[in-house]
Each structure stands twice: as C-alpha cells, then as structure tokens.
Amino acid sequence: MENNNIRRKALGRGLEELFNNEPLDYNKIEERIITETPKEQIIKVPLNELRSNPYQPRQVFDQTALEELAASIKEHGVFQPIIIKKSIKGYEIIAGERRVKASKIAGLTEIPAIVREFTDNEMMEIALLENLQRENLNSIEEATAYKQLLNNLGLTQEQLAERLGKSRSHITNMIGLLTLPQKTQDLISNKQISMGHARVLSKLEDENQINTLANKIITEGLSVRQLEEITSSSDKFERKNKIVRTKQEKNHEYDYLEDELSEKLGTKVKVKNTKLEISFANSNDLNRILEIMNLNK
C-alpha cells in the first residue's frame, strides 16, 4: 500500500516538480512520465473515449505523415503509450494525438495509455511547449506562445528564458512583435517580412509609418540594413522608449559578444573562463542553432 501511495505521488507531480530549474522540454515530459509509470498502470483505452487537449492550438495535421504512422501501427502496434487526463466524459489527450489519429486510420479500437492528473494550466503549458519545440511556428505564433506561457506561469521574461533555454533578448524581441499593427503581423506570419525586419519595425511608435515601411520592404526589396539606415537617419521616425534594466551581475569585456551571439542564435550564450557556452533546449533546438551557424552538414 505504501509503495502504491509513493507511486501515485510521483505520478501526480506537476511541471514545476518534474523539472525544477531545468529547461522545460516537451520530449522529456513524455519520457519521464512513461519511465516513472509501472507497466501494470498502463491501461487500454477505447479510442472513441478520447478527445483533443482543449488548449491544443494545432488544428492541421500532415495527412501523409499520419498515413505513414498508421501503416507502421498496423504492422507493429503502438509502441509508446499516450498520456491522458480523466475528464467528465471520457479522457482528454495530454500527449500523443498523432498516435490516436493514426490508430483510428489503422482501424484500431483502443490504445495503450497512462492516466495522469494535470491542471488546466499545466495542460495549456504542455500544448504550448509541444508547439514551440516540435512545430515549425512562424514568428508571431512563437511570440504568442511565449506571451501565454508568461501569463500562465507568472514568470518574468528572464525567468521564462531560463526555463526554455533561450536568451532574454530573444524572448523580449519576439514578444515585441505583438505590439506591431495587425497588418504587419500578418506579413510576418506569411513570411513576407523577415524577423530582422520585424525587429527594426517593432522599435517604432507610429503604426502608419510601420505599415508603410512594411509595404516598402516588400515592394522595394529593402534589406534589414537599409531599413535600419532609413529609420535611424531621420527624426521623423519616433521610437519607443527603451526599457532600462538594472544589471545585478558585473559587466565584463565580453558582454557585447554575449548579447550579439544570443540575439543571432536565439538562445542563451555565456563567455566565461575563456570558454563559450551555447545553451539549447533539445535536439531540435540544437539543429536549429547549427543551421544558423551553417554547421548542419
């Protein structure tokens, strides 16, 4: 009885206890829950009793990929159990929605599952983490996810950066995109304007000027450097007041290099004791950084 109580307690841990001060990693959420769950607690659940995580922002699934997964499941079965939460009627999927959809295509009627207690806030966090770390989000979607995580977790931008293994400047710059006019945000979402352009525009105050410059970027093919020159060479472009931050740590000669590399790589970078440290959240994040550094060959 005592062992069962200990197991239930372990399985009831929330995200905070699961990760403590480690960067939150969606892949590790599944890995740790599955590792900590005794085999006898993995149950078979009818597929018709499952419904999507209500906080899952992803609505479109790659049909070809689902068909391929369904073929594999049909031949080999479902290797990894899904993670679910008991709801008023049936269960809500916390992790494994692709496996559920593919299993239905494969003609299965039930699927192995682990029932886990999560709060609504934690389910929202998990859905956002999955999209941040597994999906190819555009800049506006990424910024929105950061903002939602900040609101849900009650963290500062610096604390969120630590939790996700990102740089503080990356989080700040991404969230700054949400202050841009909707027309310009749409151009960013459609990848008609690069993140570099968007960052320059987000420092301006006047919405009409921002929209005009956004159109000019497209029609005249302005580079980021050209845009910076235009906005900085004239007094007619009113800039937003910069937030003054008090640094508690001591400045040193490599501060500028840390800031530049953090901004370029979108992650935390530290120079200390003649060593360069580049943080990454998981293998996907590492591949992203290597691509930026042109080292992914």
N, C-alpha and C positions, 0 to 999 in steps of 0.2 A: 504493500500500500504506500509506504514511504517513497519507494523508488518511482511509483507512478505519479505521485504528487510532485516530485522533483522534475520529472519529465514534462508534466503539464506546465509547470512554472517556466521551464526553459523554452517550451514551445509558445508560451504566451508573451515572451519578451517583445517589446516594441522595437522600432528602428533605432531609437536612441541607445538602448541597451545592446542591441545587436552589433552596433558599430562604434559606440563610444566616440572617440575623437578621430576615428579613421574616416577617410573619404567615403561617402556613400556610393556604393557600386551595385547597380541593379542585378548584375550576374551573381554577385555574392549573396544577395538576399535569397535567391532560389537555392544556391549551393549550400548555404548554412542551414536553411530550414530542412532541406532534404537530408543533409548529413546528420542533423540532430534528431530526426524522426525515426523511431524504431519501425522495422518493417511491418510489424503487426498493426501499426496505426495508419498504414497506407490502405485506403479503402477504395472500393469500386463505386463510382457514382454514375447514375444514368445521365446521358448527355442532354436529355430533354429537361433536366432539372437545373441546368447551368445557364446563367446569363452573364453578360459582359460586366466588367467593372464599370459602374455608372460614372466614374471620373476618367475613364479612358478616352482621351481626345482623338485617338486614331480611329478613323471610320473606314478607311480604304485599305484593303489587304491585297497583296500581289497574288492574283488568281493562279498564275503559272507556278509560283513558289508553293502555293497551297496544294496544287495538284501533285507536285513532286513529293511533298511531305506525305500526302495521303497515300501515294504509291508505296513509300517506304514503310508507313504504318501498316498498310495492308499486308506487306510481306513479313515485317519483323515485329509489329506491335508497337505500343507506346513505351519507350524506354524510360522516360523521366516523368514522374507523376506531376500533375498540375497542382497548383496551390489555390485553395478556395476558402471562402468565408460563408458560414451559415447565415442565411437571411430569413426574412419572414416566410417567404415561399421559395424553397429550393436553396440554391447556392449562388454566390457571386464569384466570378473568376478574379483572383488576385494576380496570378502569373500562369501563362500557358494558353492564351486564347487561340493562337495559331494552331496548337495541337488539338484543341477542341474542334475548330472548324475543319481541320484536315481529317480528323477522326470521323466526323459526320460524312465527309465526302467518301471516306474509305468504307462506309457502311457499318461502322461500329455503333453499338447502342450504349456502351458505358466506357469509362476511362479511369485509370488509377489516379487517386487524388489524396492530398493532405489537407485536412481541415485546420485552419489557423485563425486565431482571433486577431483581427486588426480593427482599429478605429477607422471612422470615415476619413479623418485627416491623413492617417497612415496610408489608406488605400489611394487617396489622391496623390500623396507623395510618391508612392510606388509607380503609379501610372505616369506621372511626370518624369520620374527618373528613367523609366523604360524608354520614353520618347526621346529624352535627352541623350541617352547613352547607346541606344540601339537604332534609332531612326535618323535619317538624313534630314534634319529640320532646317528650314530656312531661318535667316537671322531674326525675323520678327517672332516666329514660333518659339525659337530658343529664348529670346528676351522675355516673352510672355511666361514661359515655363519658369524662368528664374524669378520673375516677379511673384508668381503664385507660390513658389517654394519659400520665398522671403516672408510672404504673408502667413502661410500655413505654419511655418516653423518658428516664426517670431525671431528670426536671426538678423544680424546686421549683414551688410554686403560682404564685409571682411570675413565674418564667420561662415557665410554661405560659400565663399571662395575656398576656404579651408576645407569645408565638408566635401566639396566637389572636386578638389584638387585643381582648381582654376586660379588665375591671378585676380586680385581685387580689381585691377583696372579693366580686365576683360568683362567681369560682371557689371561694373559701372557703365562701361561703354555700351554693352548690349542693352541694358535697361534704359539707357538714354535714348535708344532708338524709338521707344514707346512714346516719347514726347513729340515726335515728328508728326506733321499733318498726315491724315489718313491716306491721302493721295500718294504721298511719298512713301509711306509704309507699304502700300500696295505694290509700288515699283520695286521695292526691296524684296518683298515676298516673291515676286515674279522674277527675281534675279536680273532685273534690268539695270539696277544700280548696285554696285559692289559695297561690301562692308566698309571699305576705306572711304568711299564717297559718303556713305551714310554717316560715318563718324564725324566727318567735317561738317555736314549739314546739321547734325544734332547739336552742334555748339552755337548755332544761330538762333535768334529770337523770333524774327518776323516770319510768319507762316507763308505769306505771299512770296517773299524772297526765296524761301526754301523750295516751294513748289516750282518757281520759275527756274531756279538753278537745277533742280532735279530734271526738268524737261530739257534744259540746256545740256546736261550731261549726256542725255540720250541722243538728241538731235545733232550735237556738235562733237560728240565723242570725247568729252573732256576727261583728261586723266585726273587722278587724285591730286597730283602735284599742281596741275593747272587750277583745279578747284581751290586748293589751299591758297594759291597766289591771288586768285580773284577775290576771295573772301577776306584776306588779310591786307590787301593793298589799298582798300577803300574804306573810308569811315562810314559809308552808308550801310554797311552790314553790322547790325547791332548784335553783339554776342551775349550769351547768357553768362551770368556771374558764376565764376568758378567756385566750387566748394572748397573751403580751406580746411585741410585736415592736419591735425596735430600729430606729428610722428613721435611715438614714445621711444622707439628704438633709435640708436645713434646712427647718424648718416656716415657713410664711408665712401671711398673713392669710386666704388663700383655701383652705386645707387642708380646712376643713369643707365648703365648697361642692363641691370636687372629690370628696370622699367621698360626699356626698349624691347628686350627679348620677351618679357611677359606679355607685352602688347602684341608682338608679332606672332608668338606661338599660342596665345590664348590660354596660358597656364602659368602656374607659379614658378618663378625662376629665382634661384639664390646663388650668389657668389660668396664663398667663404673658404678661408684657408687654402687659397689657390685652387679651389675646386668649383666647378659649375654644376649646380643641381637643377634638373628639369623635372617637375612633377607631372605625373599622368594618372588618370583615374582607373583605366583598364586597358586591355589590348587594343580596343577600337580607338581609344583616345591616343594611345601611343602611335598607332598607324597614322592617325590624323596629323600628329606632330611631325612624324618622319616625312610625310608628304610635303608639309610646309618647308621642311629643311632639305627636300629633294634627296632623301636618303632611303626611299622605299623600294629601291630596285633590288 
